[in-house]
């Protein structure tokens, strides 16, 4: 393995540990379900136990799991495993995790969106991530879509809870990759 690949694996392990330590991860993302309350008035709806500032703080690091720029995204880590001297079993398990996550993200979102379009789960993630939480002005299309969704609170809160559920799914796959790779390293005497 190249020193650069080794460095990226270490950074991935550090990222997972950092994300596990953030209160948002421990509190909201570790729940079995996400509850939207509205008491008949969707304009006053809220997500139980949700803190916007905690979410924003979590997303600063979480987005690295999705962005290939820093070479520690789930996709980049999977390629490192595929292209280096890991056991066939480890490679298969890592590829299965990556494929399963990609299948979840490429599936149609089960919630109708206000503009009538059908969107994938990945587009829900990217609309919230890049349309509101990070780089707002960088992607005008996602920002406009987010603002359109936000106008219809009856649809917005279910979409936001879907976003949070998808964050749980992504984090679950990332943690499993972390576990699989570390187990392989221990088995080989490298960890």
C-alpha positions as CSV (number, residue, x, y, z in Angstrom):
1,X,0.0,0.0,0.0
2,X,1.3,3.4,-0.9
3,X,2.0,5.9,2.0
4,X,-0.7,8.1,0.6
5,X,-3.3,5.3,0.7
6,X,-2.3,4.4,4.2
7,X,-2.6,8.1,5.2
8,X,-6.1,8.2,3.7
9,X,-7.2,5.1,5.6
10,X,-5.9,6.6,8.8
11,X,-7.8,9.8,8.1
12,X,-11.0,7.8,7.4
13,X,-10.6,6.0,10.8
14,X,-10.1,9.4,12.5
15,X,-13.1,10.8,10.8
16,X,-15.3,7.9,12.0
17,X,-14.1,8.3,15.5
18,X,-14.7,12.1,15.4
19,X,-18.2,11.6,14.0
20,X,-19.0,9.0,16.7
21,X,-18.0,11.5,19.4
22,X,-20.3,14.3,18.2
23,X,-23.4,14.8,20.3
24,X,-25.7,14.9,17.2
25,X,-24.5,11.4,16.2
26,X,-25.0,10.0,19.7
27,X,-28.4,11.7,20.3
28,X,-30.4,11.8,17.1
29,X,-28.7,9.5,14.6
30,X,-28.5,6.6,17.1
31,X,-32.3,6.6,17.5
32,X,-34.4,3.8,16.0
33,X,-36.9,6.3,14.5
34,X,-37.2,10.0,13.8
35,X,-40.4,11.7,14.9
36,X,-42.1,14.7,13.3
37,X,-44.6,16.4,15.5
38,X,-47.1,18.9,14.0
39,X,-50.2,18.9,16.2
40,X,-52.4,19.6,13.2
41,X,-50.5,22.7,12.1
42,X,-47.7,21.8,9.7
43,X,-46.3,25.4,9.8
44,X,-45.3,24.7,13.4
45,X,-44.0,21.2,12.9
46,X,-40.7,20.1,14.4
47,X,-38.5,17.1,14.6
48,X,-38.3,15.7,18.1
49,X,-34.8,16.0,19.8
50,X,-33.4,17.8,16.7
51,X,-31.0,20.7,17.1
52,X,-30.2,22.6,13.9
53,X,-26.8,23.8,15.2
54,X,-25.7,20.3,16.2
55,X,-26.8,19.0,12.8
56,X,-24.8,21.7,11.0
57,X,-21.7,21.0,13.1
58,X,-22.0,17.3,12.4
59,X,-22.4,17.8,8.7
60,X,-19.1,19.7,8.4
61,X,-17.3,16.4,9.0
62,X,-20.0,14.0,7.8
63,X,-19.9,15.4,4.2
64,X,-16.4,14.1,3.8
65,X,-17.9,10.6,3.6
66,X,-19.6,11.7,0.4
67,X,-17.1,14.0,-1.2
68,X,-14.2,12.5,-3.1
69,X,-12.0,15.6,-2.9
70,X,-10.3,14.6,0.4
71,X,-9.9,11.0,-0.6
72,X,-11.6,9.7,2.5
73,X,-15.1,9.3,1.1
74,X,-16.7,5.9,1.2
75,X,-16.1,5.5,-2.5
76,X,-12.4,6.4,-2.2
77,X,-11.8,4.1,0.8
78,X,-13.5,1.3,-1.1
79,X,-11.2,1.8,-4.1
80,X,-8.1,1.8,-1.7
81,X,-9.2,-1.6,-0.4
82,X,-9.9,-2.9,-3.9
83,X,-6.6,-1.8,-5.3
84,X,-4.3,-3.0,-2.4
85,X,-3.3,-6.2,-0.7
86,X,-6.4,-7.0,1.3
87,X,-8.0,-10.4,1.4
88,X,-10.6,-11.4,-1.2
89,X,-13.1,-11.8,1.7
90,X,-12.4,-8.2,2.9
91,X,-12.6,-6.8,-0.6
92,X,-15.9,-8.6,-1.1
93,X,-17.4,-7.4,2.2
94,X,-16.3,-3.8,1.6
95,X,-17.7,-3.9,-2.0
96,X,-21.0,-5.2,-0.6
97,X,-21.2,-2.3,1.8
98,X,-20.4,0.2,-0.9
99,X,-22.9,-1.4,-3.3
100,X,-25.6,-1.6,-0.6
101,X,-25.2,2.1,0.2
102,X,-25.3,3.0,-3.4
103,X,-28.4,1.0,-3.9
104,X,-30.1,2.8,-1.0
105,X,-29.1,6.2,-2.3
106,X,-30.1,5.6,-5.9
107,X,-33.5,4.4,-4.9
108,X,-36.5,6.6,-5.4
109,X,-37.4,8.7,-2.4
110,X,-40.7,7.3,-1.0
111,X,-41.9,10.8,-0.1
112,X,-43.5,13.0,-2.8
113,X,-41.7,16.3,-3.3
114,X,-43.6,19.6,-3.6
115,X,-42.6,20.3,-7.2
116,X,-44.0,17.0,-8.3
117,X,-40.7,15.5,-9.5
118,X,-39.6,12.2,-8.3
119,X,-36.1,12.3,-6.8
120,X,-33.7,9.7,-5.6
121,X,-32.6,9.4,-1.9
122,X,-29.2,10.8,-3.0
123,X,-30.8,13.9,-4.4
124,X,-32.6,14.4,-1.0
125,X,-29.3,14.2,0.7
126,X,-27.6,16.6,-1.7
127,X,-30.5,19.0,-1.7
128,X,-30.4,19.4,2.1
129,X,-26.6,19.2,2.2
130,X,-25.8,21.6,-0.6
131,X,-29.0,23.5,-0.8
132,X,-29.1,24.5,2.9
133,X,-26.3,23.3,5.1
134,X,-23.1,23.6,3.1
135,X,-22.0,25.7,0.2
136,X,-25.5,27.3,-0.2
137,X,-24.6,29.5,-3.1
138,X,-22.5,27.0,-4.9
139,X,-25.3,25.0,-6.3
140,X,-28.2,27.2,-7.4
141,X,-30.4,24.3,-8.6
142,X,-30.2,22.5,-5.2
143,X,-30.7,25.8,-3.3
144,X,-33.8,26.6,-5.4
145,X,-35.1,23.1,-4.9
146,X,-34.5,23.3,-1.1
147,X,-36.4,26.7,-0.9
148,X,-39.3,25.2,-2.9
149,X,-39.5,22.2,-0.5
150,X,-39.3,24.5,2.5
151,X,-42.4,26.5,1.3
152,X,-44.6,23.4,1.7
153,X,-44.1,22.4,5.4
154,X,-46.5,19.4,4.9
155,X,-43.9,17.9,2.6
156,X,-40.8,19.5,4.0
157,X,-40.7,17.8,7.4
158,X,-41.2,14.3,6.0
159,X,-38.4,15.1,3.5
160,X,-36.1,16.4,6.3
161,X,-36.8,13.3,8.4
162,X,-35.9,11.2,5.3
163,X,-32.7,13.2,5.0
164,X,-31.9,12.3,8.7
165,X,-32.7,8.7,8.1
166,X,-30.4,8.6,5.1
167,X,-27.7,10.2,7.2
168,X,-28.2,7.2,9.6
169,X,-27.8,4.8,6.7
170,X,-24.7,6.4,5.4
171,X,-23.1,6.6,8.9
172,X,-24.0,2.9,9.5
173,X,-22.3,1.8,6.3
174,X,-19.2,4.0,7.1
175,X,-19.0,2.5,10.5
176,X,-19.2,-1.0,9.1
177,X,-16.4,-0.2,6.6
178,X,-14.3,1.0,9.5
179,X,-15.0,-2.2,11.4
180,X,-14.2,-4.5,8.4
181,X,-11.0,-2.8,7.5
182,X,-9.7,-2.7,11.1
183,X,-10.6,-6.3,11.6
184,X,-8.6,-7.2,8.4
185,X,-5.6,-5.2,9.7
186,X,-5.7,-6.9,13.1
187,X,-6.0,-10.3,11.4
188,X,-3.0,-9.5,9.3
189,X,-1.1,-8.1,12.2
190,X,-1.1,-4.5,10.8
191,X,-3.5,-2.9,13.2
